[in-house]
């Protein structure tokens, strides 16, 4: 249920951010950072984990990679919000379909992980889909690639950084908070802040903190209880919901090339997921 809640919430984010289409993406992200920080500190305080957060903030060996991951997740959020509110929900969903495959590629190049034949076949098929997308939708391809790369690199940095998920998120948000606050103060001084402009907008900007933090908390709960193979399969719920939102709710059109590209990428993901489940079953049988 926690995994369904996390991926379901992420999948429905385009609907939420479309309600803020009249607010500049940079302000949405800045507000998101500050309200998320308030909620994260409240959660850590309730769990009596604030001393542990302070220990992380005082550790240079942790703060250097967390600074990099903070910049990556900030860039990811900004790209995503801009894409959604510019009518590119389908392109953004493609980025998160590609993310697992990019993560595998980074694992091979950076961590020297080995690929099974099924994984290699899946990546080749998905890469063919990306090549078709590049030829048929060149103007929006950068959105998909940027989202996939920033989130995959974020995941890699966090994997290599020995810090608990909530503590890491708290440290990242605290690093982004000064930039967010400085921008919002500048914006307010120039009379351009959307916060306080009307009750509905103000409420949505405040809620953006919970919209950011709650799915991450649910994901952390799920990651502790579910096998990675199942968690990996369930992650496709989010981009599938985003894709359906773009087509069914927002009326975005699919070209023939995009349809072919998505078909190949989905085929690659199915093969990749099937291979992962098969390998997981073999590992369980071997340990029994």
N, C-alpha and C positions, 0 to 999 in steps of 0.2 A: 504493500500500500504506500509506503514511503517513496519507493522508486516511481510508482505510477503518479504520485502527487508531484514529485520533482519534474519528471519529464513532461507530464501533462501541463504543468504551469509554464515551463519553458516553451512548449509548443504553442501555447495560447498568448505568448507575449506580444505578437504583432497586433492582436486586438486591443490590448492595453495601450500600447504606444501610439496606435492610430487615434486614440482618444486625446492624445497630446500633440496632434499633428501641427497645431498652431504655435507650439513652443520650439525654439531652436534646439537641435540635437545636442549641442554642447551644454546648454543649460539643463536639459533633461539628465544628461550623464552626471553633471556636477551635483544636481539635486539628489540624484540616485546615490551618489557616493556619500554625501553628508547624512542623509536619512538612513542609509544602510549602516553607517558607522554608529549612529545612535542606537539602532536596534542590536547590532552585534555586541557593542559594549554592555547593553542591558542583559543579553543572553549570557555573555561571559561572566558578568557580575552575579547573575542568579546562580550560575554554576560554580562560583568562587574561583574562576580561572583568570581573573585580572592579574594576579601576581605572575602567572605563567606567561601572559601576554607581555608584561613588562620585561620579563627575562628574555623573551624573543627580541624585543625592540632594542635591548642592550647588547645583543650578540651580533657583532659585525659579520661573522661568517654566515649568519642566517639572513641578515638584512640586505646584503648585496644581491643574492638571488631573488629575494622577495621584492626588492626594488625593481628588478627586471620583470618579474611576473606581474607586478602592479601596473607597469607601463603596458605590458601585453594585454592584460584584461581590460584596461582602460581604452586602449585602441580598439579592441574587439567590441566593447559596448558602444563606442562612438560610431563605428562603422555600421553596426547592426541597427542602431536607432535611426541613423541617417537613411539606410537602405529601406527600412520599413516605411518611414514617413515620406520617402520619395517614390513609393510605388514599386519597390523591387523585393517583395517578400519571397517570390520564387527563387530569385538569385541568392538571397540570404539562406533559404532552406538548403539550397545546393551546397553552400559552404559547410553546413553541419552534417550533410550526408557524406561529404568528402573528408571531414575531420578524422574519423577513425582510420581511414586509409593513409592520410598524411601522417598520423601518429605512428602507424606501423612503419612507414618509410623513415621517420626520424629514429625509431627504435633500431632499425637496421643500420643506418648511417652513423648515429651517435653512440648507441649502446651496443652495437655489434650483435644484435639479436639475429637469430637464424629464422628464415621463412620456410614453411612447408610448401609443397607443390600446390596445394589448394589455395593457399594465401597468395602465391605468386600469380596464379591464374586469375584470381579475383581482382588483384591490383591491375593486371594488364587490361582486363575488360573495363574496369572503371576508368583507367587512364584513357582508353579509347573514347569513352563517353565524354571525358573532359576535353579531348581534342576536338570532338564534334561540337561541343558547346563553345569552344574557342572560335570555331569557324562560323557558327550560327548566331552567337550572341556576344560578340567581342566587347561591346560597350559595357556589359554588366559582368563580364567574367572576373574583373578585378575584385568585385564585391565578394564573390564566392571564394576566390583564392585568398583574399585578405582575411576573411573570417576563418577559413580552414587553417591557415598558417598561424595566425595569432593565437587561436585557441589550442592548436596542437603544440605549439611552442610553450604556451602557458602550462599545459599539462606536463610537458617534459621537464620544465624548470621545477614545477611543484613536486614531481616524482623524485627529482634529485635533491630536493631540499627536505631535510629531516625535521618537519614540523607538523603538528596536528592540523587537520583541515580548518577548524574554526579559528585557531590561533593564527594560522597563516592568512586567512581571509581578513581577520582583524588587523594584522600588521599591514597588509596590502592596502586596506581601506584607509588606515591612518596615514600611509605614505601619500595617497592620492588626495586626502582631505585638504591639505594646505592649498594645493593647486585649485581644487574645486571651490574652496572658500574665497580665494583671491579673485577668481573669475566672477563669482556671484556678487562679491562686494563691488567690483568694477562695474558689473552690469547694473546693479541697483543704483550706483552713483550716476549712471547715464540714463536712468529712467526706463530701462528695458527689461527688468526682471518680470517674469510671469508669475512668480510667487506673490500671492496677495492680490492679483489682478481680478480674480473672481473666485468664489467659493469652490466651484467644481474643479478648476485647474489646480488650486492650492491643495485640495484634498488628494487629487491624483498624484501630484508631485511628492507629497508626504508618503502616500501609499507605495510609491516606487521603491522606497527602502525595503518594505516587507516583500514586495514582488521580487526584489533582488536576493534578499537574505533567506527567506523561508525555503525556497527550492534548494538552496545550497545546504541548509541544515538537514532537510529531508534526504538529500543525496548522500550526505555524510552518514546518516543513519542507515540507509539502504546498503551503502558500500561495506559497512561493518557486518551485515547479516546475510547478504546474497553472494553466491558464487560469481566470479568475474565474468564467466561466460554468459550467465543470465543477465547481469547488469549491462554487458556489452550489447546484447540483443535489444534490451529495452530502450537503449539510448536512441534508437531510430524512431521512437514514438514522437519525440520533439520535432525533428525536421519534417516528419510526415504531416503532423498537425499544422506546421507552418506552411507547408506546400499546399495543403487543402484550403487553408485560410486565404492564401494568395489567389487560388483559382476560383473557389466557391464564394468567398465573402467579398473579396476586393476586385474581382473581375479581371485579374491579370491574364493576358493571353499567352498561350504556349505556341511557339513556332514548331514546324515539323522537326527541325534540327534539335530543339530543346527536348521535344518528346522522345526522340531517339536517344539523346544524351542521357536523360533521366532513366530510360529503360535499361541502358547498358550499366549505368551506375548502380541502379537497384539490383540488377542481376549480379554484379560484382559483390555488392553487400550481402546478398543472399548466400552466394557461394562462400564468402568470407565467414559469415555467421555459422553456416553449416559445418565448415571445416573446424571452426573454434569449438562448437558443441561436440563434434566427434572426438576431437583431441581431448576435451575435458572428460568425456566418458571413459576414454582409454586410460587417462591418468587415474581416474577414480578406481577403475577395475584393477589397475596395477598396484594400487595401494591397499586394496582389500585383502 
